[in-house]
Amino acid sequence: MSYVNGEEILPDELLCEIRKYYRGGLIYIPPQEKRNQWGTKTPTKKLLEKRNQEICQKKNNGSTIKELMEEYHLAYDTIKKIVYH
């Protein structure tokens, strides 16, 4: 992303007002539209939630963490976080 000199695009009054708060350097002005939350555009979030529910259910039904690690190809700490969350 390249920068644009504020003097080229902003009115003088606005530049003076900005200088009251910040003098020199670069300022990033984010767009007004809100960003989507993670997982809202793809089914990944729902799939992971479903998988995690299955893991919890299997643990409650007697599966060991080692068995769950092998079945879901996840690390020990990951299974623990899911089960004991």
Residue pairs with C-beta under 8 A, 6 or more apart in sequence:
3 26
6 15
6 18
7 15
10 18
18 27
38 45
39 45
39 46
39 48
51 72
52 82
55 68
55 72
55 79
55 82
55 83
56 82
56 83
58 67
58 68
58 71
59 65
59 68
59 83
63 71
65 76
65 79
65 80
65 83
66 76
68 74
68 79
68 83
69 75
69 76
69 79
72 79
74 82
